[in-house]
Amino acid sequence: MNTAAAVVEALARAGIRRVFGYPGSQNLRFIEEMRGGPVEFVLVTHEACAGFMADVTARLTGRPGACLSTLGPGATNMTTGVGNALLDRVPLLAFTATMGGRWRGRTVQMQIDHRRLYAPLTKWSAEIRPATAWRTMARAIAMAEAEQPGPVHLDFPEDVAEEERAFEPPAAFPPARQPLPTPAPAALAKAAALLAAARRPLVAVGLTMNRAGATEALRAFVDRHHLPVVSTLMAKGHVDEEGGAFVGVLGRARRDIVAEFCREADLVVAVGYDPVEFNYEEWVARDVPIVHLDTVPADLDAGHRLGADVVGDVGDALRQLAALPAVGHGWDLEAVAPHRRRLRAALTPASTSFAPHHAVLAMRELLSAEGLLAADVGAHTHLIGQLWDPRGLGRLLVSNGWSSMGFCIPAAIAAKLARPDLPVAGCTGDGGFLMMAGEISTAVRLRLPVVFVVLRDRYLSLIRVKQERRGFPGAAAVELYGPDYRPSDTLFGAPVVVADTEEAFRAAFAAGLSAAGPTVIEAVVDPAEYSGMV
């Protein structure tokens, strides 16, 4: 067996079914060994998309994602998607092809030091060698999945991929995930004492909860103590948003209204809270103690109060806190419902034009409860963050730790490949769409019935709002289309529907959900409402 075949076998044994990437001379053997086997090579149009697709595949399958580039510019392109996995805490294997050993240390076209390039973007970087290939793959998978999960980089020389030898797989492969430690009793006791003494304890749910397997434990804890809840953008779905104690999303549209509620808190119980999305210092007052329940210690400046640092198995910590006698507190949970109505009213102002919130609410109404939405980064993300009820965990796919524009299209494609049984839609601004529009051809080639919604308003609207607030005149730097722009009827074979009214948009979206292939909807919206929201 050659080394490339051994690596493919390792991927298959690890439950990895797709490698997203772009071919080059140096990775052809690796790609060839995937032909007709249990691991499929999926051709993309840009290596950054390979990283995004691998990331989303990992989120939806529970196994590490995998992406592949050739050397040099292919490797640099892929760094954007790999960085997404690093800061959004997703296990991923990033393979880069490189020249054979005879060229090591020489001046060669396209060749750079990939391991130095990927060092700040990955948890570990290694070169695959025949004698240690299986051990390297085992360590790579273990490192990618260990807390906090993230990407691992594997450089794969061309001659190594071709080299044949007898390979002996480890007896236990893939390696078992290491269990998280039980939280220290002293830290839990301190957390319990603070909870019992607080008059207005507030629960803040964060990104770590998405992999903690502790959603039911969280709900039991919240219900036991009758506590209000806020969440970060990526942690939406762990508690019911309507009819319960859900206050809103931190750091998103009309964050001022959410902050008004949070200011009443005299204790923050942060459950799986990863500050990579929104730092504590951005919203918690200095004199309010924080109980931090997470797999890693709290990252908090010295001016803020860390009441208890409960590190280890988040579900275990929640179950122990839920077993305590119900605390008495001063919250009026009946006030949450009118607060939510006020927030929604601020997000949906009366408008005679077709506004972004009209499109978002129409999508939520027409997409089934279990449907998946991939959302890009931009002004519309702030709106989706507050208005979109995912109706369950993992149904809203966003990038927030990395916050990369261009995420939506490859994310939606990967979501449909991973979950062909579910309806999938993507929502992007025209800026994000222009970055990755070529990937629509991948959706067409693979015949994926995904609805891609482009909120077309001609500007980089989030930046335009920030320009206005700083008093910078004009919008020449953020205007995307000139007066000669004309939409097309198709894009790489996908039908393009232009909708400039809510009624037209609803009809186009409903038709797209029942189509046999991808549909692009250009929703021509008035961006005026963004100015008062983000």
C-alpha positions as CSV (number, residue, x, y, z in Angstrom):
1,M,0.0,0.0,0.0
2,N,1.2,3.5,-0.7
3,T,1.2,6.2,2.0
4,A,-1.7,8.1,0.4
5,A,-3.9,4.9,0.5
6,A,-3.0,4.4,4.1
7,V,-4.0,8.0,5.0
8,V,-7.3,7.5,3.1
9,E,-7.9,4.3,5.1
10,A,-7.2,6.2,8.3
11,L,-9.8,8.9,7.3
12,A,-12.4,6.2,6.6
13,R,-11.8,4.4,9.9
14,A,-12.2,7.8,11.6
15,G,-15.6,8.2,10.1
16,I,-14.5,11.0,7.7
17,R,-16.5,10.6,4.5
18,R,-15.5,13.7,2.5
19,V,-12.3,15.7,1.7
20,F,-13.0,19.1,0.2
21,G,-10.3,20.6,-1.9
22,Y,-8.5,21.6,-5.1
23,P,-6.1,19.4,-7.1
24,G,-2.5,20.2,-8.1
25,S,0.4,18.1,-9.4
26,Q,1.6,17.3,-5.9
27,N,-1.7,15.9,-4.5
28,L,-2.9,13.8,-7.4
29,R,-1.9,10.5,-5.8
30,F,-3.9,11.4,-2.6
31,I,-6.9,12.3,-4.6
32,E,-6.6,9.2,-6.8
33,E,-6.7,6.9,-3.7
34,M,-10.1,8.3,-2.8
35,R,-11.6,7.3,-6.2
36,G,-14.5,4.9,-5.7
37,G,-13.8,4.4,-2.0
38,P,-15.5,5.3,1.3
39,V,-13.9,8.7,1.3
40,E,-15.1,11.1,-1.4
41,F,-13.0,13.9,-2.8
42,V,-15.2,17.0,-3.4
43,L,-13.9,19.6,-5.9
44,V,-14.4,23.2,-4.9
45,T,-13.7,26.4,-6.8
46,H,-11.6,28.1,-4.1
47,E,-9.5,26.5,-1.3
48,A,-11.0,28.8,1.3
49,C,-14.3,27.2,0.6
50,A,-12.7,23.8,1.2
51,G,-11.9,24.9,4.7
52,F,-15.4,26.3,5.3
53,M,-17.0,23.1,4.0
54,A,-14.9,20.9,6.1
55,D,-15.7,23.0,9.2
56,V,-19.5,22.8,8.6
57,T,-19.3,19.1,7.8
58,A,-17.7,18.5,11.2
59,R,-20.4,20.5,13.0
60,L,-23.1,18.4,11.4
61,T,-21.5,15.0,11.5
62,G,-19.7,15.0,14.8
63,R,-16.5,13.8,13.1
64,P,-13.5,16.0,12.1
65,G,-13.8,17.7,8.8
66,A,-11.0,17.4,6.1
67,C,-9.8,19.8,3.4
68,L,-6.9,19.6,0.9
69,S,-4.9,22.1,-1.1
70,T,-1.9,22.0,-3.3
71,L,1.3,23.9,-2.4
72,G,1.9,27.6,-2.3
73,P,-1.1,29.7,-3.3
74,G,-3.4,26.8,-2.8
75,A,-2.1,26.5,0.8
76,T,-2.4,30.3,1.4
77,N,-6.0,30.3,0.0
78,M,-7.0,27.6,2.4
79,T,-5.9,29.4,5.5
80,T,-9.1,31.5,5.6
81,G,-11.3,28.4,6.0
82,V,-8.8,26.8,8.4
83,G,-8.8,29.9,10.6
84,N,-12.5,29.7,10.8
85,A,-12.3,26.2,12.4
86,L,-9.7,27.5,14.8
87,L,-11.7,30.4,16.3
88,D,-15.1,28.7,15.9
89,R,-13.7,25.7,17.7
90,V,-14.2,23.0,15.1
91,P,-12.1,19.8,14.7
92,L,-10.5,19.7,11.2
93,L,-7.7,18.1,9.3
94,A,-6.0,20.5,6.8
95,F,-3.8,18.7,4.3
96,T,-1.4,20.6,2.1
97,A,0.6,19.0,-0.7
98,T,4.3,19.8,-1.1
99,M,7.3,19.0,-3.2
100,G,9.2,15.8,-2.7
101,G,12.4,15.4,-0.6
102,R,14.8,16.1,-3.4
103,W,13.6,19.7,-3.5
104,R,13.8,20.3,0.3
105,G,15.8,23.5,1.1
106,R,15.9,24.5,-2.6
107,T,14.5,27.6,-4.3
108,V,11.5,26.1,-6.1
109,Q,8.5,27.7,-7.8
110,M,5.4,28.0,-5.5
111,Q,7.2,26.4,-2.5
112,I,7.0,28.0,0.9
113,D,7.2,26.7,4.5
114,H,3.6,25.5,5.0
115,R,4.2,24.5,8.6
116,R,5.3,28.0,9.5
117,L,2.3,29.4,7.6
118,Y,-0.2,27.2,9.4
119,A,1.4,27.4,12.9
120,P,-0.6,30.3,14.2
121,L,-3.9,28.9,12.7
122,T,-3.8,25.4,13.9
123,K,-3.3,23.4,17.2
124,W,-0.5,21.3,15.7
125,S,1.4,20.9,12.4
126,A,3.2,17.8,11.2
127,E,4.6,16.2,8.1
128,I,3.3,12.8,7.0
129,R,6.1,10.2,6.7
130,P,5.6,6.6,5.7
131,A,7.0,5.0,8.9
132,T,4.9,7.1,11.2
133,A,1.8,7.8,9.0
134,W,-0.7,6.0,11.2
135,R,0.7,7.4,14.4
136,T,0.6,10.9,12.9
137,M,-3.0,10.5,11.8
138,A,-4.0,9.2,15.3
139,R,-2.4,12.1,17.0
140,A,-3.9,14.6,14.5
141,I,-7.4,13.3,15.2
142,A,-6.9,13.3,18.9
143,M,-5.5,16.8,18.9
144,A,-8.2,18.1,16.6
145,E,-11.0,16.8,18.9
146,A,-9.4,17.6,22.3
147,E,-10.7,20.7,24.2
148,Q,-10.8,23.2,22.8
149,P,-11.2,21.5,19.4
150,G,-9.7,23.0,16.3
151,P,-7.7,22.4,13.1
152,V,-4.6,20.4,12.7
153,H,-2.2,20.8,9.7
154,L,-0.7,17.9,7.8
155,D,1.9,18.6,5.1
156,F,2.0,15.7,2.6
157,P,5.1,15.5,0.3
158,E,4.5,14.2,-3.2
159,D,7.1,11.5,-3.0
160,V,5.8,10.3,0.4
161,A,2.3,9.9,-1.0
162,E,3.7,7.5,-3.6
163,E,6.0,5.5,-1.4
164,E,4.9,1.9,-0.8
165,R,5.4,-0.2,2.3
166,A,3.6,-2.4,4.8
167,F,1.5,-0.3,7.1
168,E,0.4,-1.5,10.5
169,P,-2.7,0.4,11.8
170,P,-2.8,0.9,15.6
171,A,-5.0,-1.5,17.5
172,A,-7.3,1.3,18.6
173,F,-8.1,3.6,15.8
174,P,-9.5,6.2,15.8
175,P,-8.3,7.2,19.3
176,A,-11.0,7.5,21.9
177,R,-11.8,11.0,23.0
178,Q,-10.5,11.8,26.4
179,P,-13.2,12.4,29.0
180,L,-13.3,15.8,30.6
181,P,-12.4,16.1,34.3
182,T,-15.1,16.4,36.9
183,P,-15.2,20.0,38.1
184,A,-13.4,20.7,41.4
185,P,-15.8,20.4,44.4
186,A,-14.5,23.6,45.9
187,A,-15.2,25.6,42.7
188,L,-18.7,24.1,42.5
189,A,-19.3,25.0,46.2
190,K,-18.3,28.6,45.5
191,A,-20.6,28.7,42.5
192,A,-23.5,27.3,44.5
193,A,-22.9,29.9,47.3
194,L,-22.9,32.8,44.9
195,L,-26.0,31.5,43.2
196,A,-27.9,31.2,46.5
197,A,-26.8,34.7,47.6
198,A,-27.7,36.5,44.3
199,R,-30.9,38.5,43.9
200,R,-30.8,38.6,40.1
201,P,-28.7,35.8,38.7
202,L,-28.5,35.7,34.9
203,V,-27.5,32.7,32.7
204,A,-25.3,33.4,29.7
205,V,-24.9,30.5,27.2
206,G,-21.9,30.2,24.9
207,L,-20.2,28.3,22.1
208,T,-18.8,25.5,24.2
209,M,-22.4,24.2,24.8
210,N,-22.6,23.2,21.2
211,R,-20.3,20.3,21.8
212,A,-20.9,19.7,25.5
213,G,-23.9,17.4,25.0
214,A,-25.5,19.1,28.0
215,T,-28.6,20.9,26.5
216,E,-31.0,19.0,28.7
217,A,-28.9,19.6,31.8
218,L,-28.9,23.3,31.0
219,R,-32.6,23.4,30.6
220,A,-33.1,21.5,33.9
221,F,-30.8,24.0,35.7
222,V,-32.6,27.0,34.2
223,D,-36.1,25.5,35.0
224,R,-35.0,24.5,38.5
225,H,-34.0,28.0,39.5
226,H,-36.3,30.0,37.2
227,L,-33.5,32.0,35.6
228,P,-33.5,34.3,32.6
229,V,-31.1,33.4,29.8
230,V,-29.1,35.3,27.2
231,S,-26.9,33.6,24.6
232,T,-24.2,34.3,22.1
233,L,-24.9,34.1,18.4
234,M,-23.5,30.6,17.9
235,A,-25.2,29.2,21.0
236,K,-28.7,29.8,19.9
237,G,-31.1,26.9,20.2
238,H,-30.2,25.5,23.6
239,V,-33.2,27.0,25.2
240,D,-36.6,27.8,23.7
241,E,-36.7,31.4,22.4
242,E,-40.5,31.9,22.6
243,G,-42.7,31.4,25.6
244,G,-39.8,31.0,28.0
245,A,-37.1,33.0,29.8
246,F,-34.9,33.7,26.8
247,V,-34.0,37.4,26.8
248,G,-32.0,37.8,23.6
249,V,-28.6,37.5,21.9
250,L,-25.6,39.4,23.2
251,G,-23.8,41.7,20.8
252,R,-26.3,41.7,18.0
253,A,-29.0,44.0,16.6
254,R,-30.4,46.3,19.2
255,R,-28.0,45.1,21.8
256,D,-28.9,48.1,23.8
257,I,-32.3,46.6,24.6
258,V,-30.8,43.3,25.6
259,A,-28.2,45.2,27.7
260,E,-31.0,47.0,29.6
261,F,-32.2,43.7,30.9
262,C,-28.7,42.4,31.7
263,R,-27.8,45.5,33.7
264,E,-30.2,44.3,36.4
265,A,-28.1,41.2,37.0
266,D,-26.0,40.9,40.1
267,L,-24.5,37.6,39.1
268,V,-23.7,36.1,35.7
269,V,-23.6,32.3,35.5
270,A,-21.7,31.8,32.2
271,V,-22.4,28.3,30.9
272,G,-19.9,27.1,28.2
273,Y,-19.2,30.8,27.6
274,D,-16.3,31.3,25.1
275,P,-15.2,34.9,24.9
276,V,-14.1,34.4,21.3
277,E,-17.6,35.5,20.4
278,F,-18.1,38.3,22.8
279,N,-15.8,39.2,25.6
280,Y,-17.2,39.4,29.1
281,E,-15.8,43.0,29.4
282,E,-18.1,44.1,26.6
283,W,-21.2,43.6,28.6
284,V,-20.7,42.6,32.3
285,A,-20.2,45.4,34.8
286,R,-16.9,45.3,36.8
287,D,-18.7,44.8,40.1
288,V,-20.8,41.8,39.0
289,P,-19.2,38.5,39.8
290,I,-19.0,35.8,37.1
291,V,-19.4,32.1,37.6
292,H,-17.6,30.6,34.7
293,L,-18.6,27.0,33.8
294,D,-16.4,25.8,30.9
295,T,-13.8,23.3,29.7
296,V,-11.1,25.9,30.0
297,P,-10.4,28.6,32.6
298,A,-12.0,32.0,32.3
299,D,-10.3,34.7,30.2
300,L,-11.1,37.8,32.1
301,D,-9.1,41.0,32.8
302,A,-8.0,41.9,36.4
303,G,-10.6,44.6,36.7
304,H,-13.5,42.2,36.6
305,R,-14.7,39.8,39.3
306,L,-14.3,36.1,38.7
307,G,-16.6,34.6,41.4
308,A,-15.9,31.0,40.6
309,D,-13.9,29.2,37.8
310,V,-15.6,25.8,37.3
311,V,-13.5,24.0,34.8
312,G,-14.3,20.5,33.4
313,D,-17.4,18.7,32.3
314,V,-20.0,21.4,31.8
315,G,-22.9,18.9,31.9
316,D,-21.6,17.5,35.2
317,A,-21.4,21.0,36.7
318,L,-24.9,21.8,35.5
319,R,-26.4,18.7,36.9
320,Q,-24.9,19.3,40.3
321,L,-26.2,22.9,40.3
322,A,-29.6,21.8,39.2
323,A,-29.8,19.4,42.1
324,L,-29.5,22.3,44.6
325,P,-32.7,23.7,46.3
326,A,-34.3,26.2,44.1
327,V,-32.9,29.7,44.7
328,G,-35.1,32.6,45.6
329,H,-34.4,35.7,43.5
330,G,-35.9,39.0,42.5
331,W,-36.5,38.5,38.8
332,D,-39.9,39.1,37.5
333,L,-39.9,36.5,34.7
334,E,-43.3,37.8,33.6
335,A,-41.4,40.8,32.3
336,V,-39.4,38.7,29.8
337,A,-42.4,38.4,27.3
338,P,-43.0,42.2,27.0
339,H,-39.2,42.7,26.8
340,R,-39.1,40.3,23.9
341,R,-42.1,42.0,22.2
342,R,-40.3,45.4,22.6
343,L,-37.1,43.9,21.1
344,R,-39.0,42.4,18.2
345,A,-40.8,45.7,17.5
346,A,-37.5,47.5,17.4
347,L,-36.2,44.9,14.9
348,T,-39.2,45.1,12.6
349,P,-40.0,48.8,12.1
350,A,-42.9,49.7,9.9
351,S,-41.7,50.1,6.3
352,T,-43.4,50.7,3.0
353,S,-40.4,49.3,1.2
354,F,-39.1,45.7,1.1
355,A,-36.8,45.6,4.2
356,P,-34.3,43.0,5.2
357,H,-36.5,41.9,8.2
358,H,-39.3,41.1,5.8
359,A,-37.0,38.6,4.0
360,V,-35.7,37.1,7.2
361,L,-39.2,36.5,8.7
362,A,-40.5,35.1,5.4
363,M,-37.6,32.6,5.3
364,R,-38.3,31.6,8.9
365,E,-42.0,31.0,8.2
366,L,-41.4,29.0,5.0
367,L,-38.4,26.9,6.0
368,S,-39.5,23.9,8.0
369,A,-38.7,23.8,11.7
370,E,-35.9,21.3,11.2
371,G,-34.4,23.2,8.2
372,L,-30.9,24.5,8.2
373,L,-29.9,28.1,7.6
374,A,-26.3,29.2,6.8
375,A,-25.9,32.9,7.4
376,D,-23.0,35.0,6.2
377,V,-21.3,37.9,8.0
378,G,-22.6,41.4,7.6
379,A,-25.4,43.8,8.7
380,H,-28.0,41.1,8.0
381,T,-26.2,38.8,10.5
382,H,-27.1,41.1,13.3
383,L,-30.7,41.0,12.3
384,I,-30.7,37.2,11.9
385,G,-29.0,36.9,15.3
386,Q,-32.0,38.3,17.1
387,L,-34.9,37.4,14.8
388,W,-34.1,33.8,13.7
389,D,-35.4,31.2,16.0
390,P,-33.5,28.0,15.1
391,R,-36.0,25.8,16.9
392,G,-33.3,23.5,17.9
393,L,-29.6,23.1,18.3
394,G,-27.3,23.2,15.3
395,R,-29.8,24.5,12.8
396,L,-28.3,28.0,12.4
397,L,-24.8,27.8,10.8
398,V,-22.8,31.0,11.3
399,S,-19.2,32.1,11.8
400,N,-18.7,34.4,14.8
401,G,-15.3,33.6,16.4
402,W,-13.6,34.1,13.0
403,S,-16.5,36.1,11.4
404,S,-15.4,35.6,7.8
405,M,-17.4,37.0,5.0
406,G,-17.9,34.4,2.3
407,F,-18.9,31.7,4.8
408,C,-22.5,31.3,3.7
409,I,-22.3,29.7,0.2
410,P,-19.8,26.9,1.0
411,A,-21.5,26.4,4.4
412,A,-24.9,25.8,2.8
413,I,-23.4,23.4,0.2
414,A,-21.6,21.4,3.0
415,A,-24.8,21.4,5.0
416,K,-26.8,19.8,2.2
417,L,-24.1,17.2,1.5
418,A,-24.0,16.3,5.2
419,R,-27.8,16.3,5.7
420,P,-29.5,15.6,2.3
421,D,-32.7,14.8,4.2
422,L,-33.1,18.4,5.4
423,P,-34.0,21.6,3.5
424,V,-31.1,24.0,3.4
425,A,-31.0,27.7,2.7
426,G,-28.3,30.3,2.8
427,C,-28.6,34.0,3.4
428,T,-25.8,36.4,2.5
429,G,-25.3,40.1,1.7
430,D,-24.1,41.0,-1.8
431,G,-20.6,41.6,-0.5
432,G,-20.3,38.0,0.9
433,F,-21.9,36.6,-2.2
434,L,-19.5,38.3,-4.6
435,M,-16.6,36.8,-2.6
436,M,-17.7,33.2,-3.2
437,A,-20.2,33.3,-6.1
438,G,-18.1,30.8,-8.0
439,E,-19.1,28.1,-5.6
440,I,-22.6,28.2,-7.0
441,S,-21.1,26.2,-9.8
442,T,-20.3,23.4,-7.3
443,A,-23.9,23.3,-6.1
444,V,-25.0,23.1,-9.8
445,R,-22.5,20.3,-10.5
446,L,-23.6,18.3,-7.5
447,R,-27.3,19.0,-8.2
448,L,-27.9,20.3,-4.6
449,P,-31.3,21.8,-4.0
450,V,-30.2,24.8,-1.9
451,V,-31.8,28.2,-1.9
452,F,-29.2,31.0,-1.8
453,V,-30.7,34.3,-0.8
454,V,-28.7,37.4,-1.6
455,L,-29.9,40.5,0.3
456,R,-28.9,43.0,-2.5
457,D,-28.7,46.6,-1.3
458,R,-25.6,47.7,-3.3
459,Y,-23.4,48.4,-0.3
460,L,-21.3,46.8,2.4
461,S,-24.0,48.0,4.7
462,L,-22.4,47.1,8.1
463,I,-19.3,49.2,7.2
464,R,-21.5,52.0,5.8
465,V,-23.4,52.2,9.1
466,K,-20.1,52.5,10.9
467,Q,-18.9,55.2,8.5
468,E,-22.1,57.2,9.2
469,R,-21.7,56.9,13.0
470,R,-18.1,58.2,12.8
471,G,-19.2,61.1,10.6
472,F,-17.3,60.0,7.5
473,P,-19.1,61.4,4.5
474,G,-20.1,59.5,1.4
475,A,-20.1,55.8,0.7
476,A,-17.7,55.5,-2.3
477,A,-15.6,52.9,-0.5
478,V,-18.4,50.6,0.2
479,E,-20.6,50.8,-2.9
480,L,-20.6,47.5,-4.7
481,Y,-22.5,48.1,-7.9
482,G,-22.5,50.9,-10.4
483,P,-25.5,52.2,-12.3
484,D,-24.9,49.7,-15.1
485,Y,-25.5,46.6,-13.0
486,R,-28.0,44.2,-14.5
487,P,-29.0,40.8,-12.9
488,S,-28.7,37.7,-14.9
489,D,-31.3,35.0,-15.5
490,T,-28.9,32.2,-14.5
491,L,-25.6,31.8,-12.7
492,F,-23.6,28.7,-13.8
493,G,-26.9,27.0,-14.7
494,A,-28.7,27.9,-11.5
495,P,-31.8,30.0,-12.0
496,V,-31.6,33.6,-10.6
497,V,-34.9,35.2,-9.4
498,V,-35.0,38.9,-8.7
499,A,-37.5,39.8,-5.9
500,D,-38.1,43.4,-5.0
501,T,-41.3,42.9,-2.9
502,E,-42.1,40.7,0.0
503,E,-44.8,38.9,-2.0
504,A,-42.4,38.2,-4.9
505,F,-39.7,37.0,-2.4
506,R,-42.1,34.6,-0.7
507,A,-43.1,33.1,-4.0
508,A,-39.5,32.7,-5.1
509,F,-38.3,31.2,-1.8
510,A,-41.2,28.7,-1.7
511,A,-40.4,27.6,-5.3
512,G,-36.7,27.3,-4.5
513,L,-37.4,24.9,-1.6
514,S,-39.2,22.6,-3.9
515,A,-36.7,22.8,-6.8
516,A,-34.5,19.9,-7.9
517,G,-31.3,22.0,-7.9
518,P,-29.9,25.3,-6.5
519,T,-31.8,28.6,-6.8
520,V,-30.4,32.1,-6.3
521,I,-32.7,34.8,-5.2
522,E,-31.7,38.4,-5.4
523,A,-33.8,40.1,-2.8
524,V,-33.6,43.8,-3.6
525,V,-34.0,45.3,-0.1
526,D,-33.9,48.8,1.4
527,P,-31.0,48.8,3.9
528,A,-32.3,51.9,5.7
529,E,-33.4,49.9,8.8
530,Y,-29.8,48.8,9.5
531,S,-28.8,52.2,10.7
532,G,-31.0,52.0,13.8
533,M,-30.1,48.4,14.6
534,V,-26.5,47.5,14.4
